[in-house]
Amino acid sequence: MKTEELTYADAQKRLEEIVHQIEENNQDIDKLCDLVKEAKELLAFCKNKLFDVENNVKKIMEEEN
């Protein structure tokens, strides 16, 4: 999944799917490793997206003052 084309909502949905798959506890070790890696990438994407939104909101609020 390319994060450049991802929305925050899509990333969150995929993270929920990954958590569900891991909770089922029926993944082989290779698949589990891939899921954890993907989850890490998605979490970084979401964190960056939230950081960008926070900065944009601060800029907008500063412009108002």
PyMOL Python script that loads the backbone (N, CA, C, O; Angstrom):
from pymol import cmd

cmd.read_pdbstr("""\
ATOM      1  N   MET A   1       0.846  -1.180   0.000  1.00  0.00           N
ATOM      2  CA  MET A   1       0.000   0.000   0.000  1.00  0.00           C
ATOM      3  C   MET A   1       0.890   1.242   0.000  1.00  0.00           C
ATOM      4  O   MET A   1       1.715   1.414   0.897  1.00  0.00           O
ATOM      5  N   LYS A   2       0.731   2.087  -0.977  1.00  0.00           N
ATOM      6  CA  LYS A   2       1.531   3.301  -1.082  1.00  0.00           C
ATOM      7  C   LYS A   2       0.908   4.384  -0.209  1.00  0.00           C
ATOM      8  O   LYS A   2      -0.275   4.699  -0.339  1.00  0.00           O
ATOM      9  N   THR A   3       1.710   4.945   0.674  1.00  0.00           N
ATOM     10  CA  THR A   3       1.184   5.964   1.571  1.00  0.00           C
ATOM     11  C   THR A   3       0.937   7.289   0.864  1.00  0.00           C
ATOM     12  O   THR A   3       0.175   8.115   1.367  1.00  0.00           O
ATOM     13  N   GLU A   4       1.573   7.517  -0.309  1.00  0.00           N
ATOM     14  CA  GLU A   4       1.352   8.765  -1.028  1.00  0.00           C
ATOM     15  C   GLU A   4      -0.105   8.909  -1.469  1.00  0.00           C
ATOM     16  O   GLU A   4      -0.614  10.025  -1.575  1.00  0.00           O
ATOM     17  N   GLU A   5      -0.768   7.797  -1.724  1.00  0.00           N
ATOM     18  CA  GLU A   5      -2.135   7.814  -2.227  1.00  0.00           C
ATOM     19  C   GLU A   5      -3.160   7.561  -1.121  1.00  0.00           C
ATOM     20  O   GLU A   5      -4.354   7.429  -1.393  1.00  0.00           O
ATOM     21  N   LEU A   6      -2.698   7.496   0.105  1.00  0.00           N
ATOM     22  CA  LEU A   6      -3.526   7.093   1.230  1.00  0.00           C
ATOM     23  C   LEU A   6      -4.159   8.289   1.917  1.00  0.00           C
ATOM     24  O   LEU A   6      -3.549   9.353   2.022  1.00  0.00           O
ATOM     25  N   THR A   7      -5.375   8.111   2.378  1.00  0.00           N
ATOM     26  CA  THR A   7      -5.996   9.110   3.241  1.00  0.00           C
ATOM     27  C   THR A   7      -5.845   8.627   4.684  1.00  0.00           C
ATOM     28  O   THR A   7      -5.564   7.456   4.937  1.00  0.00           O
ATOM     29  N   TYR A   8      -6.034   9.542   5.606  1.00  0.00           N
ATOM     30  CA  TYR A   8      -5.956   9.180   7.023  1.00  0.00           C
ATOM     31  C   TYR A   8      -6.996   8.102   7.347  1.00  0.00           C
ATOM     32  O   TYR A   8      -6.700   7.142   8.059  1.00  0.00           O
ATOM     33  N   ALA A   9      -8.193   8.264   6.832  1.00  0.00           N
ATOM     34  CA  ALA A   9      -9.264   7.304   7.099  1.00  0.00           C
ATOM     35  C   ALA A   9      -8.915   5.915   6.553  1.00  0.00           C
ATOM     36  O   ALA A   9      -9.179   4.905   7.204  1.00  0.00           O
ATOM     37  N   ASP A  10      -8.325   5.870   5.365  1.00  0.00           N
ATOM     38  CA  ASP A  10      -7.918   4.585   4.787  1.00  0.00           C
ATOM     39  C   ASP A  10      -6.831   3.924   5.625  1.00  0.00           C
ATOM     40  O   ASP A  10      -6.854   2.713   5.844  1.00  0.00           O
ATOM     41  N   ALA A  11      -5.877   4.728   6.091  1.00  0.00           N
ATOM     42  CA  ALA A  11      -4.794   4.192   6.921  1.00  0.00           C
ATOM     43  C   ALA A  11      -5.343   3.651   8.225  1.00  0.00           C
ATOM     44  O   ALA A  11      -4.939   2.579   8.676  1.00  0.00           O
ATOM     45  N   GLN A  12      -6.253   4.380   8.828  1.00  0.00           N
ATOM     46  CA  GLN A  12      -6.862   3.941  10.085  1.00  0.00           C
ATOM     47  C   GLN A  12      -7.641   2.633   9.883  1.00  0.00           C
ATOM     48  O   GLN A  12      -7.566   1.725  10.710  1.00  0.00           O
ATOM     49  N   LYS A  13      -8.375   2.551   8.791  1.00  0.00           N
ATOM     50  CA  LYS A  13      -9.137   1.338   8.496  1.00  0.00           C
ATOM     51  C   LYS A  13      -8.205   0.139   8.313  1.00  0.00           C
ATOM     52  O   LYS A  13      -8.472  -0.949   8.823  1.00  0.00           O
ATOM     53  N   ARG A  14      -7.115   0.350   7.583  1.00  0.00           N
ATOM     54  CA  ARG A  14      -6.152  -0.738   7.356  1.00  0.00           C
ATOM     55  C   ARG A  14      -5.496  -1.155   8.673  1.00  0.00           C
ATOM     56  O   ARG A  14      -5.281  -2.345   8.903  1.00  0.00           O
ATOM     57  N   LEU A  15      -5.178  -0.194   9.535  1.00  0.00           N
ATOM     58  CA  LEU A  15      -4.611  -0.526  10.841  1.00  0.00           C
ATOM     59  C   LEU A  15      -5.583  -1.388  11.651  1.00  0.00           C
ATOM     60  O   LEU A  15      -5.167  -2.339  12.312  1.00  0.00           O
ATOM     61  N   GLU A  16      -6.860  -1.058  11.601  1.00  0.00           N
ATOM     62  CA  GLU A  16      -7.866  -1.856  12.307  1.00  0.00           C
ATOM     63  C   GLU A  16      -7.914  -3.283  11.749  1.00  0.00           C
ATOM     64  O   GLU A  16      -8.059  -4.243  12.505  1.00  0.00           O
ATOM     65  N   GLU A  17      -7.793  -3.415  10.434  1.00  0.00           N
ATOM     66  CA  GLU A  17      -7.770  -4.744   9.811  1.00  0.00           C
ATOM     67  C   GLU A  17      -6.550  -5.539  10.277  1.00  0.00           C
ATOM     68  O   GLU A  17      -6.652  -6.729  10.574  1.00  0.00           O
ATOM     69  N   ILE A  18      -5.406  -4.874  10.338  1.00  0.00           N
ATOM     70  CA  ILE A  18      -4.174  -5.544  10.767  1.00  0.00           C
ATOM     71  C   ILE A  18      -4.302  -6.006  12.215  1.00  0.00           C
ATOM     72  O   ILE A  18      -3.931  -7.132  12.547  1.00  0.00           O
ATOM     73  N   VAL A  19      -4.827  -5.136  13.073  1.00  0.00           N
ATOM     74  CA  VAL A  19      -5.007  -5.503  14.483  1.00  0.00           C
ATOM     75  C   VAL A  19      -5.923  -6.718  14.588  1.00  0.00           C
ATOM     76  O   VAL A  19      -5.653  -7.642  15.355  1.00  0.00           O
ATOM     77  N   HIS A  20      -6.989  -6.714  13.826  1.00  0.00           N
ATOM     78  CA  HIS A  20      -7.923  -7.844  13.838  1.00  0.00           C
ATOM     79  C   HIS A  20      -7.222  -9.140  13.407  1.00  0.00           C
ATOM     80  O   HIS A  20      -7.405 -10.189  14.025  1.00  0.00           O
ATOM     81  N   GLN A  21      -6.425  -9.052  12.349  1.00  0.00           N
ATOM     82  CA  GLN A  21      -5.706 -10.235  11.866  1.00  0.00           C
ATOM     83  C   GLN A  21      -4.728 -10.753  12.917  1.00  0.00           C
ATOM     84  O   GLN A  21      -4.594 -11.961  13.113  1.00  0.00           O
ATOM     85  N   ILE A  22      -4.051  -9.830  13.586  1.00  0.00           N
ATOM     86  CA  ILE A  22      -3.091 -10.244  14.614  1.00  0.00           C
ATOM     87  C   ILE A  22      -3.825 -10.855  15.811  1.00  0.00           C
ATOM     88  O   ILE A  22      -3.377 -11.850  16.380  1.00  0.00           O
ATOM     89  N   GLU A  23      -4.943 -10.256  16.183  1.00  0.00           N
ATOM     90  CA  GLU A  23      -5.717 -10.772  17.316  1.00  0.00           C
ATOM     91  C   GLU A  23      -6.269 -12.168  17.057  1.00  0.00           C
ATOM     92  O   GLU A  23      -6.454 -12.949  17.991  1.00  0.00           O
ATOM     93  N   GLU A  24      -6.535 -12.485  15.787  1.00  0.00           N
ATOM     94  CA  GLU A  24      -7.015 -13.830  15.454  1.00  0.00           C
ATOM     95  C   GLU A  24      -5.970 -14.883  15.784  1.00  0.00           C
ATOM     96  O   GLU A  24      -6.297 -16.046  16.021  1.00  0.00           O
ATOM     97  N   ASN A  25      -4.704 -14.461  15.798  1.00  0.00           N
ATOM     98  CA  ASN A  25      -3.588 -15.315  16.215  1.00  0.00           C
ATOM     99  C   ASN A  25      -3.441 -16.567  15.353  1.00  0.00           C
ATOM    100  O   ASN A  25      -3.037 -17.619  15.848  1.00  0.00           O
ATOM    101  N   ASN A  26      -3.762 -16.457  14.085  1.00  0.00           N
ATOM    102  CA  ASN A  26      -3.590 -17.603  13.199  1.00  0.00           C
ATOM    103  C   ASN A  26      -2.660 -17.282  12.022  1.00  0.00           C
ATOM    104  O   ASN A  26      -2.709 -17.951  10.990  1.00  0.00           O
ATOM    105  N   GLN A  27      -1.818 -16.260  12.182  1.00  0.00           N
ATOM    106  CA  GLN A  27      -0.883 -15.877  11.139  1.00  0.00           C
ATOM    107  C   GLN A  27       0.430 -16.639  11.320  1.00  0.00           C
ATOM    108  O   GLN A  27       0.883 -16.855  12.445  1.00  0.00           O
ATOM    109  N   ASP A  28       1.033 -17.042  10.204  1.00  0.00           N
ATOM    110  CA  ASP A  28       2.361 -17.630  10.333  1.00  0.00           C
ATOM    111  C   ASP A  28       3.357 -16.510  10.611  1.00  0.00           C
ATOM    112  O   ASP A  28       3.043 -15.336  10.414  1.00  0.00           O
ATOM    113  N   ILE A  29       4.530 -16.859  11.059  1.00  0.00           N
ATOM    114  CA  ILE A  29       5.505 -15.881  11.520  1.00  0.00           C
ATOM    115  C   ILE A  29       5.932 -14.920  10.418  1.00  0.00           C
ATOM    116  O   ILE A  29       6.160 -13.741  10.688  1.00  0.00           O
ATOM    117  N   ASP A  30       6.043 -15.400   9.184  1.00  0.00           N
ATOM    118  CA  ASP A  30       6.430 -14.527   8.073  1.00  0.00           C
ATOM    119  C   ASP A  30       5.343 -13.494   7.790  1.00  0.00           C
ATOM    120  O   ASP A  30       5.641 -12.320   7.572  1.00  0.00           O
ATOM    121  N   LYS A  31       4.111 -13.921   7.791  1.00  0.00           N
ATOM    122  CA  LYS A  31       2.993 -13.007   7.549  1.00  0.00           C
ATOM    123  C   LYS A  31       2.875 -12.011   8.700  1.00  0.00           C
ATOM    124  O   LYS A  31       2.594 -10.834   8.478  1.00  0.00           O
ATOM    125  N   LEU A  32       3.088 -12.479   9.923  1.00  0.00           N
ATOM    126  CA  LEU A  32       3.014 -11.610  11.089  1.00  0.00           C
ATOM    127  C   LEU A  32       4.045 -10.494  10.990  1.00  0.00           C
ATOM    128  O   LEU A  32       3.739  -9.334  11.268  1.00  0.00           O
ATOM    129  N   CYS A  33       5.250 -10.838  10.599  1.00  0.00           N
ATOM    130  CA  CYS A  33       6.316  -9.852  10.442  1.00  0.00           C
ATOM    131  C   CYS A  33       5.926  -8.805   9.396  1.00  0.00           C
ATOM    132  O   CYS A  33       6.150  -7.613   9.607  1.00  0.00           O
ATOM    133  N   ASP A  34       5.356  -9.228   8.289  1.00  0.00           N
ATOM    134  CA  ASP A  34       4.914  -8.299   7.245  1.00  0.00           C
ATOM    135  C   ASP A  34       3.804  -7.378   7.754  1.00  0.00           C
ATOM    136  O   ASP A  34       3.788  -6.187   7.443  1.00  0.00           O
ATOM    137  N   LEU A  35       2.878  -7.935   8.537  1.00  0.00           N
ATOM    138  CA  LEU A  35       1.783  -7.133   9.079  1.00  0.00           C
ATOM    139  C   LEU A  35       2.301  -6.073  10.053  1.00  0.00           C
ATOM    140  O   LEU A  35       1.849  -4.928  10.034  1.00  0.00           O
ATOM    141  N   VAL A  36       3.240  -6.461  10.893  1.00  0.00           N
ATOM    142  CA  VAL A  36       3.799  -5.516  11.858  1.00  0.00           C
ATOM    143  C   VAL A  36       4.555  -4.407  11.130  1.00  0.00           C
ATOM    144  O   VAL A  36       4.471  -3.241  11.517  1.00  0.00           O
ATOM    145  N   LYS A  37       5.282  -4.759  10.094  1.00  0.00           N
ATOM    146  CA  LYS A  37       6.012  -3.760   9.310  1.00  0.00           C
ATOM    147  C   LYS A  37       5.039  -2.786   8.652  1.00  0.00           C
ATOM    148  O   LYS A  37       5.257  -1.575   8.678  1.00  0.00           O
ATOM    149  N   GLU A  38       3.975  -3.309   8.068  1.00  0.00           N
ATOM    150  CA  GLU A  38       2.975  -2.446   7.431  1.00  0.00           C
ATOM    151  C   GLU A  38       2.314  -1.536   8.463  1.00  0.00           C
ATOM    152  O   GLU A  38       2.093  -0.352   8.208  1.00  0.00           O
ATOM    153  N   ALA A  39       2.003  -2.095   9.623  1.00  0.00           N
ATOM    154  CA  ALA A  39       1.381  -1.298  10.685  1.00  0.00           C
ATOM    155  C   ALA A  39       2.305  -0.166  11.120  1.00  0.00           C
ATOM    156  O   ALA A  39       1.848   0.954  11.350  1.00  0.00           O
ATOM    157  N   LYS A  40       3.579  -0.446  11.232  1.00  0.00           N
ATOM    158  CA  LYS A  40       4.547   0.584  11.615  1.00  0.00           C
ATOM    159  C   LYS A  40       4.550   1.719  10.595  1.00  0.00           C
ATOM    160  O   LYS A  40       4.562   2.891  10.972  1.00  0.00           O
ATOM    161  N   GLU A  41       4.540   1.383   9.323  1.00  0.00           N
ATOM    162  CA  GLU A  41       4.522   2.393   8.265  1.00  0.00           C
ATOM    163  C   GLU A  41       3.226   3.214   8.307  1.00  0.00           C
ATOM    164  O   GLU A  41       3.246   4.432   8.129  1.00  0.00           O
ATOM    165  N   LEU A  42       2.119   2.539   8.543  1.00  0.00           N
ATOM    166  CA  LEU A  42       0.833   3.233   8.613  1.00  0.00           C
ATOM    167  C   LEU A  42       0.771   4.162   9.825  1.00  0.00           C
ATOM    168  O   LEU A  42       0.241   5.269   9.737  1.00  0.00           O
ATOM    169  N   LEU A  43       1.308   3.712  10.944  1.00  0.00           N
ATOM    170  CA  LEU A  43       1.332   4.556  12.139  1.00  0.00           C
ATOM    171  C   LEU A  43       2.172   5.809  11.909  1.00  0.00           C
ATOM    172  O   LEU A  43       1.790   6.900  12.335  1.00  0.00           O
ATOM    173  N   ALA A  44       3.296   5.661  11.247  1.00  0.00           N
ATOM    174  CA  ALA A  44       4.142   6.811  10.938  1.00  0.00           C
ATOM    175  C   ALA A  44       3.396   7.781  10.015  1.00  0.00           C
ATOM    176  O   ALA A  44       3.458   8.997  10.196  1.00  0.00           O
ATOM    177  N   PHE A  45       2.698   7.231   9.035  1.00  0.00           N
ATOM    178  CA  PHE A  45       1.909   8.060   8.124  1.00  0.00           C
ATOM    179  C   PHE A  45       0.856   8.850   8.895  1.00  0.00           C
ATOM    180  O   PHE A  45       0.712  10.056   8.695  1.00  0.00           O
ATOM    181  N   CYS A  46       0.116   8.169   9.782  1.00  0.00           N
ATOM    182  CA  CYS A  46      -0.939   8.832  10.557  1.00  0.00           C
ATOM    183  C   CYS A  46      -0.355   9.906  11.477  1.00  0.00           C
ATOM    184  O   CYS A  46      -0.910  10.998  11.598  1.00  0.00           O
ATOM    185  N   LYS A  47       0.743   9.593  12.108  1.00  0.00           N
ATOM    186  CA  LYS A  47       1.393  10.553  13.000  1.00  0.00           C
ATOM    187  C   LYS A  47       1.792  11.806  12.223  1.00  0.00           C
ATOM    188  O   LYS A  47       1.550  12.924  12.678  1.00  0.00           O
ATOM    189  N   ASN A  48       2.394  11.622  11.067  1.00  0.00           N
ATOM    190  CA  ASN A  48       2.799  12.767  10.241  1.00  0.00           C
ATOM    191  C   ASN A  48       1.602  13.570   9.764  1.00  0.00           C
ATOM    192  O   ASN A  48       1.643  14.799   9.726  1.00  0.00           O
ATOM    193  N   LYS A  49       0.545  12.872   9.404  1.00  0.00           N
ATOM    194  CA  LYS A  49      -0.671  13.548   8.940  1.00  0.00           C
ATOM    195  C   LYS A  49      -1.257  14.404  10.060  1.00  0.00           C
ATOM    196  O   LYS A  49      -1.648  15.548   9.829  1.00  0.00           O
ATOM    197  N   LEU A  50      -1.318  13.855  11.267  1.00  0.00           N
ATOM    198  CA  LEU A  50      -1.844  14.611  12.403  1.00  0.00           C
ATOM    199  C   LEU A  50      -0.954  15.809  12.732  1.00  0.00           C
ATOM    200  O   LEU A  50      -1.454  16.886  13.054  1.00  0.00           O
ATOM    201  N   PHE A  51       0.356  15.621  12.651  1.00  0.00           N
ATOM    202  CA  PHE A  51       1.298  16.706  12.901  1.00  0.00           C
ATOM    203  C   PHE A  51       1.090  17.825  11.889  1.00  0.00           C
ATOM    204  O   PHE A  51       1.080  18.998  12.261  1.00  0.00           O
ATOM    205  N   ASP A  52       0.926  17.479  10.621  1.00  0.00           N
ATOM    206  CA  ASP A  52       0.697  18.477   9.567  1.00  0.00           C
ATOM    207  C   ASP A  52      -0.604  19.246   9.802  1.00  0.00           C
ATOM    208  O   ASP A  52      -0.644  20.467   9.651  1.00  0.00           O
ATOM    209  N   VAL A  53      -1.649  18.539  10.168  1.00  0.00           N
ATOM    210  CA  VAL A  53      -2.936  19.184  10.419  1.00  0.00           C
ATOM    211  C   VAL A  53      -2.815  20.137  11.609  1.00  0.00           C
ATOM    212  O   VAL A  53      -3.320  21.259  11.570  1.00  0.00           O
ATOM    213  N   GLU A  54      -2.145  19.684  12.660  1.00  0.00           N
ATOM    214  CA  GLU A  54      -1.961  20.533  13.838  1.00  0.00           C
ATOM    215  C   GLU A  54      -1.220  21.821  13.460  1.00  0.00           C
ATOM    216  O   GLU A  54      -1.616  22.911  13.871  1.00  0.00           O
ATOM    217  N   ASN A  55      -0.158  21.691  12.686  1.00  0.00           N
ATOM    218  CA  ASN A  55       0.609  22.866  12.265  1.00  0.00           C
ATOM    219  C   ASN A  55      -0.233  23.806  11.396  1.00  0.00           C
ATOM    220  O   ASN A  55      -0.161  25.026  11.542  1.00  0.00           O
ATOM    221  N   ASN A  56      -1.017  23.239  10.507  1.00  0.00           N
ATOM    222  CA  ASN A  56      -1.877  24.060   9.648  1.00  0.00           C
ATOM    223  C   ASN A  56      -2.929  24.815  10.460  1.00  0.00           C
ATOM    224  O   ASN A  56      -3.212  25.981  10.187  1.00  0.00           O
ATOM    225  N   VAL A  57      -3.500  24.152  11.446  1.00  0.00           N
ATOM    226  CA  VAL A  57      -4.498  24.803  12.292  1.00  0.00           C
ATOM    227  C   VAL A  57      -3.843  25.933  13.093  1.00  0.00           C
ATOM    228  O   VAL A  57      -4.424  27.009  13.238  1.00  0.00           O
ATOM    229  N   LYS A  58      -2.648  25.694  13.606  1.00  0.00           N
ATOM    230  CA  LYS A  58      -1.935  26.749  14.337  1.00  0.00           C
ATOM    231  C   LYS A  58      -1.682  27.952  13.438  1.00  0.00           C
ATOM    232  O   LYS A  58      -1.864  29.091  13.868  1.00  0.00           O
ATOM    233  N   LYS A  59      -1.265  27.717  12.198  1.00  0.00           N
ATOM    234  CA  LYS A  59      -1.021  28.811  11.258  1.00  0.00           C
ATOM    235  C   LYS A  59      -2.294  29.604  11.000  1.00  0.00           C
ATOM    236  O   LYS A  59      -2.276  30.835  10.973  1.00  0.00           O
ATOM    237  N   ILE A  60      -3.384  28.898  10.813  1.00  0.00           N
ATOM    238  CA  ILE A  60      -4.670  29.561  10.560  1.00  0.00           C
ATOM    239  C   ILE A  60      -5.071  30.402  11.761  1.00  0.00           C
ATOM    240  O   ILE A  60      -5.540  31.529  11.601  1.00  0.00           O
ATOM    241  N   MET A  61      -4.893  29.871  12.944  1.00  0.00           N
ATOM    242  CA  MET A  61      -5.257  30.595  14.151  1.00  0.00           C
ATOM    243  C   MET A  61      -4.363  31.823  14.339  1.00  0.00           C
ATOM    244  O   MET A  61      -4.832  32.872  14.780  1.00  0.00           O
ATOM    245  N   GLU A  62      -3.090  31.693  14.008  1.00  0.00           N
ATOM    246  CA  GLU A  62      -2.168  32.825  14.123  1.00  0.00           C
ATOM    247  C   GLU A  62      -2.519  33.920  13.125  1.00  0.00           C
ATOM    248  O   GLU A  62      -2.382  35.105  13.428  1.00  0.00           O
ATOM    249  N   GLU A  63      -2.968  33.532  11.941  1.00  0.00           N
ATOM    250  CA  GLU A  63      -3.368  34.510  10.926  1.00  0.00           C
ATOM    251  C   GLU A  63      -4.587  35.302  11.378  1.00  0.00           C
ATOM    252  O   GLU A  63      -4.751  36.467  11.016  1.00  0.00           O
ATOM    253  N   GLU A  64      -5.431  34.668  12.162  1.00  0.00           N
ATOM    254  CA  GLU A  64      -6.631  35.324  12.669  1.00  0.00           C
ATOM    255  C   GLU A  64      -6.284  36.416  13.665  1.00  0.00           C
ATOM    256  O   GLU A  64      -7.010  37.403  13.787  1.00  0.00           O
ATOM    257  N   ASN A  65      -5.189  36.248  14.372  1.00  0.00           N
ATOM    258  CA  ASN A  65      -4.802  37.217  15.410  1.00  0.00           C
ATOM    259  C   ASN A  65      -4.055  38.279  14.745  1.00  0.00           C
ATOM    260  O   ASN A  65      -3.613  39.224  15.397  1.00  0.00           O
TER     261      ASN A  65
END
""", "prot")
cmd.dss("prot")
cmd.show_as("cartoon", "prot")
cmd.util.cbc("prot")
cmd.orient("prot")
